[in-house]
């Protein structure tokens, strides 16, 4: 477990230790070399819950060591994923990496529902809220949601959403992710929540998911750990493991 001392890392360690079919053999903190620990303990699967600035290097070292990796750290954009794909082509045969923007099963389903609905609505925007200690904005889940929604709209030939805004404060319309506005809140009292707003003339559909405790992420995390060795190469998103 990389990032074992963080809040998510502690939850993940508890989940792994509570699983009868899995054994947690090493915990890596900021001062540790995850790849060296993996070699020392004969690790088969590593979980990366570090920080965005460290995650690509951590994963690269583990893959080079011949370890399957489940990545729950935010900040993996298409450029970073592309570099990881290239590395996996040169990695030991059969090594798999699963990058999971969100381990909560409800959040995965929300994204799938948003993809299905996006082609039928004139406008779509994403709103996400997290605790104030979160270091990245928008969240990885929100970015992934916007990317998948945008792809579904392109495939269906849905026109760009209307927006007559011609002046305003910078950031007032959120960050544009492939043409989909994404708005981020960082607030005390919130752990993790996301909404997708879809609008037509005369109607509004709001899809919402909220995680109120980190234990919401445990079932998805355990699923990814159990499945990654059967998925060589790169898999992005828990939806592929859920069959949705």
C-alpha positions as CSV (number, residue, x, y, z in Angstrom):
1,X,0.0,0.0,0.0
2,X,1.6,3.3,-1.2
3,X,0.3,6.2,0.8
4,X,-0.7,4.0,3.7
5,X,-0.5,6.9,6.2
6,X,-3.2,9.1,4.5
7,X,-6.9,8.9,5.2
8,X,-7.7,6.9,2.1
9,X,-4.6,4.8,2.7
10,X,-5.7,3.9,6.2
11,X,-9.2,3.0,5.0
12,X,-7.7,0.8,2.2
13,X,-5.4,-1.0,4.7
14,X,-8.3,-1.8,6.9
15,X,-10.3,-3.1,3.9
16,X,-7.4,-5.3,2.8
17,X,-6.7,-6.7,6.2
18,X,-10.4,-7.5,6.6
19,X,-10.4,-9.6,3.3
20,X,-9.9,-13.3,3.8
21,X,-8.4,-13.8,0.4
22,X,-5.9,-11.0,0.4
23,X,-2.7,-10.3,2.5
24,X,-1.3,-6.8,3.1
25,X,2.5,-7.3,3.3
26,X,3.9,-3.8,3.1
27,X,3.0,-0.2,3.8
28,X,4.9,2.6,2.0
29,X,5.1,6.1,3.3
30,X,6.7,9.3,1.8
31,X,10.3,8.2,2.8
32,X,10.0,4.7,1.3
33,X,10.9,3.4,-2.1
34,X,7.7,1.4,-3.2
35,X,9.5,-0.6,-5.8
36,X,12.2,-1.7,-3.4
37,X,9.6,-2.7,-0.8
38,X,7.7,-4.6,-3.4
39,X,10.8,-6.6,-4.4
40,X,11.7,-7.2,-0.7
41,X,8.2,-8.5,0.2
42,X,7.4,-10.4,-3.0
43,X,4.4,-8.1,-3.7
44,X,2.0,-9.2,-6.5
45,X,-0.3,-6.2,-6.5
46,X,0.4,-2.6,-5.2
47,X,-2.2,0.0,-4.5
48,X,-1.1,3.6,-5.2
49,X,-2.9,6.2,-3.0
50,X,-0.1,8.7,-2.9
51,X,-0.4,12.3,-4.3
52,X,-0.7,13.5,-7.9
53,X,2.8,14.8,-8.1
54,X,4.3,11.5,-7.0
55,X,1.9,9.0,-8.6
56,X,3.4,8.6,-12.1
57,X,6.9,8.0,-10.8
58,X,5.6,5.5,-8.2
59,X,3.6,3.6,-10.8
60,X,6.5,3.6,-13.3
61,X,8.8,2.1,-10.6
62,X,6.3,-0.6,-9.6
63,X,5.6,-1.6,-13.2
64,X,9.3,-1.8,-13.9
65,X,9.6,-4.1,-10.9
66,X,7.0,-6.4,-12.4
67,X,4.1,-5.5,-10.0
68,X,0.5,-5.1,-10.9
69,X,-0.8,-1.7,-9.8
70,X,-4.2,-0.3,-8.8
71,X,-4.1,3.5,-9.0
72,X,-6.5,5.6,-6.9
73,X,-4.5,8.8,-7.0
74,X,-6.0,11.8,-8.9
75,X,-4.3,13.8,-11.6
76,X,-3.8,11.2,-14.4
77,X,-4.5,13.1,-17.6
78,X,-4.3,11.7,-21.1
79,X,-0.6,12.6,-21.5
80,X,0.3,10.7,-18.3
81,X,-1.9,7.7,-19.3
82,X,-0.2,7.7,-22.7
83,X,3.2,7.4,-21.2
84,X,2.0,4.6,-18.9
85,X,0.6,2.7,-22.0
86,X,4.0,3.0,-23.7
87,X,5.8,1.7,-20.6
88,X,3.4,-1.2,-20.3
89,X,4.2,-2.3,-23.8
90,X,7.8,-2.8,-22.6
91,X,7.0,-4.2,-19.2
92,X,7.1,-7.9,-18.2
93,X,4.4,-9.8,-20.0
94,X,1.0,-9.8,-18.4
95,X,1.5,-6.8,-16.1
96,X,-1.7,-4.8,-15.6
97,X,-2.5,-1.4,-14.2
98,X,-6.0,-0.3,-13.3
99,X,-6.4,3.5,-12.9
100,X,-9.6,4.2,-11.0
101,X,-10.8,7.9,-10.8
102,X,-13.4,6.8,-8.1
103,X,-13.8,3.6,-6.2
104,X,-17.4,4.2,-5.1
105,X,-19.7,2.0,-7.1
106,X,-22.5,4.6,-7.0
107,X,-20.2,7.2,-8.5
108,X,-19.3,4.8,-11.3
109,X,-23.0,4.3,-12.0
110,X,-23.7,8.0,-12.0
111,X,-21.1,8.5,-14.7
112,X,-22.6,5.7,-16.8
113,X,-26.1,7.2,-16.4
114,X,-24.8,10.6,-17.4
115,X,-23.2,9.2,-20.6
116,X,-26.5,7.6,-21.5
117,X,-28.5,10.8,-20.9
118,X,-26.1,13.3,-22.4
119,X,-27.1,12.9,-26.0
120,X,-30.7,13.7,-25.2
121,X,-30.1,17.1,-23.5
122,X,-29.2,20.5,-24.9
123,X,-27.0,21.5,-22.0
124,X,-24.8,19.6,-19.5
125,X,-22.5,20.7,-16.7
126,X,-20.7,19.0,-13.9
127,X,-20.5,20.1,-10.3
128,X,-18.2,18.4,-7.7
129,X,-17.6,19.2,-4.0
130,X,-14.9,17.9,-1.8
131,X,-13.3,18.6,1.6
132,X,-10.9,21.5,1.7
133,X,-7.8,19.3,2.1
134,X,-8.1,17.9,-1.4
135,X,-5.1,19.2,-3.4
136,X,-6.5,19.0,-7.0
137,X,-9.4,20.6,-8.7
138,X,-11.4,19.5,-10.6
139,X,-11.4,16.0,-9.1
140,X,-10.3,13.1,-11.3
141,X,-13.8,11.8,-11.3
142,X,-15.3,15.1,-12.5
143,X,-12.8,15.3,-15.3
144,X,-13.4,11.7,-16.4
145,X,-17.2,12.4,-16.2
146,X,-16.9,15.4,-18.5
147,X,-14.7,13.5,-20.9
148,X,-17.1,10.6,-21.2
149,X,-20.1,12.9,-21.5
150,X,-18.4,14.9,-24.2
151,X,-17.5,11.7,-26.1
152,X,-21.1,10.5,-25.9
153,X,-22.4,13.8,-27.3
154,X,-19.9,13.8,-30.1
155,X,-20.8,10.3,-31.1
156,X,-24.5,11.2,-31.2
157,X,-23.9,14.4,-33.1
158,X,-25.3,16.5,-30.3
159,X,-24.6,20.3,-30.9
160,X,-22.5,22.3,-28.4
161,X,-24.5,23.6,-25.5
162,X,-25.7,27.2,-25.9
163,X,-24.0,29.9,-23.8
164,X,-24.2,33.6,-24.5
165,X,-21.8,34.6,-21.8
166,X,-19.5,37.3,-23.3
167,X,-18.1,38.9,-20.1
168,X,-17.6,37.8,-16.5
169,X,-15.1,37.1,-13.8
170,X,-12.4,34.5,-14.7
171,X,-13.6,31.0,-13.6
172,X,-17.2,32.0,-13.1
173,X,-18.2,29.4,-15.8
174,X,-16.0,26.7,-14.4
175,X,-13.2,24.9,-16.2
176,X,-14.0,23.6,-19.7
177,X,-13.2,19.9,-20.1
178,X,-13.8,19.1,-23.8
179,X,-16.5,21.7,-23.9
180,X,-18.3,20.6,-20.7
181,X,-18.1,23.2,-17.8
182,X,-16.9,21.6,-14.6
183,X,-17.3,23.5,-11.3
184,X,-15.4,22.7,-8.1
185,X,-16.3,23.4,-4.5
186,X,-13.9,22.9,-1.5
187,X,-15.9,23.1,1.7
188,X,-15.7,22.0,5.3
189,X,-18.4,19.5,6.1
190,X,-18.2,17.7,2.7
191,X,-16.3,14.6,1.9
192,X,-17.0,13.9,-1.7
193,X,-20.1,14.7,-3.9
194,X,-20.8,15.1,-7.6
195,X,-23.7,16.2,-9.7
196,X,-24.4,16.2,-13.4
197,X,-27.0,18.8,-14.5
198,X,-28.7,18.1,-17.9
199,X,-31.2,20.6,-19.3
200,X,-33.7,20.9,-22.1
201,X,-36.3,23.6,-22.7
202,X,-38.9,22.9,-20.0
203,X,-37.0,20.1,-18.1
204,X,-34.0,19.5,-15.9
205,X,-32.4,16.2,-14.9
206,X,-29.9,16.2,-12.0
207,X,-27.9,13.1,-11.2
208,X,-26.2,13.2,-7.8
209,X,-23.9,10.9,-5.8
210,X,-22.4,11.6,-2.4
211,X,-19.9,9.6,-0.4
212,X,-20.4,10.3,3.3
213,X,-17.7,8.0,4.6
214,X,-14.5,6.5,3.1
215,X,-15.8,3.0,3.6
216,X,-17.9,3.7,0.4
217,X,-14.7,3.1,-1.5
218,X,-13.8,-0.3,0.0
219,X,-15.8,-2.6,-2.2
220,X,-14.5,-1.0,-5.4
221,X,-11.0,-1.0,-4.2
222,X,-11.1,-4.7,-3.3
223,X,-12.6,-5.5,-6.7
224,X,-9.8,-3.8,-8.5
225,X,-7.1,-5.5,-6.4
226,X,-8.7,-8.9,-7.1
227,X,-9.1,-8.2,-10.9
228,X,-6.0,-6.3,-11.9
229,X,-3.8,-9.4,-12.5
230,X,-6.3,-10.7,-15.0
231,X,-6.2,-7.5,-17.0
232,X,-2.8,-7.0,-18.7
233,X,-2.0,-3.5,-20.0
234,X,-3.9,-0.4,-18.9
235,X,-7.5,-0.3,-17.8
236,X,-9.1,3.1,-16.9
237,X,-12.2,3.1,-14.8
238,X,-14.0,0.7,-12.4
239,X,-16.9,0.4,-14.9
240,X,-14.9,-2.1,-16.9
241,X,-14.6,-4.3,-13.9
242,X,-18.3,-3.9,-13.0
243,X,-19.4,-4.9,-16.5
244,X,-21.3,-1.6,-17.0
